[in-house]
Amino acid sequence: MRKEPRCYDWAARSSDRAELFVHTAINYLHTFAQVLIYLFIFAIFVRAAASWFIRDYHGTMMGFLVDVTEPILGPLRRLIPTGLGIDFSPMIAIAVLYVLGQFLG
């Protein structure tokens, strides 16, 4: 009975390791994207709730939330007219991010 050369065994194991590495990296990126989406949802929710009570946005935690969420809410605010003085952009942004999170899930 003839034995296969060891180099083929090493090549097969190396290929398996590379495949495992790629699979693990994709899994980490997927998880990171989902966590990032849910952190954005949380930040938008906190900003919307805190905006009822806090009016000074400069140099506070609220200022940080405005800086983080404005790239998402700003374009939506320009597209969606405000009705009855209510800003619907946080609700729409949360819905879009939630659907995106479910799509990634």
C-alpha positions in Angstrom: 0.0 0.0 0.0 1.4 3.3 -1.1 1.3 6.4 1.1 0.5 9.9 -0.3 3.3 12.5 0.0 3.0 14.7 3.1 3.1 17.9 1.1 -0.5 17.2 -0.2 -1.7 16.8 3.4 -0.1 20.1 4.4 -1.6 21.9 1.4 -5.1 20.6 2.3 -4.7 21.7 5.9 -3.4 25.1 4.8 -6.4 25.5 2.5 -8.7 24.6 5.4 -7.0 27.1 7.6 -7.3 29.9 5.0 -11.0 29.0 4.5 -11.6 29.1 8.3 -9.8 32.4 8.5 -11.9 34.0 5.8 -15.1 32.6 7.3 -14.1 33.9 10.8 -13.2 37.4 9.4 -16.5 37.6 7.6 -18.3 36.6 10.7 -16.6 39.3 12.8 -17.3 41.9 10.2 -21.0 40.9 10.1 -21.2 41.0 13.9 -19.4 44.4 13.9 -21.8 45.8 11.4 -24.9 44.6 13.4 -23.5 46.1 16.6 -22.8 49.4 14.9 -26.3 49.6 13.5 -27.9 48.9 16.8 -25.6 51.5 18.5 -26.8 54.0 15.9 -30.4 53.1 16.7 -29.8 53.6 20.4 -28.0 56.9 19.8 -30.8 58.2 17.7 -33.4 57.1 20.2 -31.5 58.7 23.1 -31.1 61.9 21.1 -34.8 62.1 20.2 -35.8 61.5 23.8 -33.2 63.9 25.3 -34.1 66.6 22.9 -37.4 67.1 24.8 -35.5 68.0 28.0 -32.0 69.3 26.9 -31.7 72.4 24.8 -27.9 73.2 25.2 -26.1 70.9 22.8 -22.6 72.3 23.2 -19.9 70.5 25.2 -22.2 67.9 26.6 -23.1 64.3 26.0 -26.0 65.7 23.9 -23.4 67.4 21.7 -21.7 64.1 21.1 -25.0 62.5 20.2 -25.8 65.3 17.7 -22.3 64.9 16.1 -22.8 61.2 15.7 -26.4 61.1 14.5 -26.5 64.2 12.3 -24.9 62.5 9.3 -27.9 60.2 9.2 -30.6 62.5 10.4 -29.5 65.6 8.4 -30.2 64.3 4.9 -33.5 62.7 6.0 -34.6 66.0 7.6 -34.0 67.8 4.2 -36.0 65.1 2.3 -38.9 64.8 4.7 -41.0 67.9 5.5 -41.9 68.5 9.1 -45.5 68.0 9.9 -47.2 69.8 12.7 -43.8 70.8 14.1 -42.8 67.1 14.6 -39.5 65.8 13.2 -40.1 62.4 11.8 -36.5 61.8 10.7 -35.5 59.9 13.8 -38.4 57.5 13.4 -37.6 56.9 9.7 -33.9 56.5 10.4 -34.6 54.0 13.2 -36.9 52.0 10.9 -34.4 52.0 8.0 -31.5 51.0 10.3 -33.7 48.3 11.9 -34.6 46.8 8.5 -30.9 46.9 7.5 -30.0 45.1 10.7 -32.6 42.5 10.1 -31.3 42.1 6.5 -27.8 41.5 7.8 -29.1 39.1 10.5 
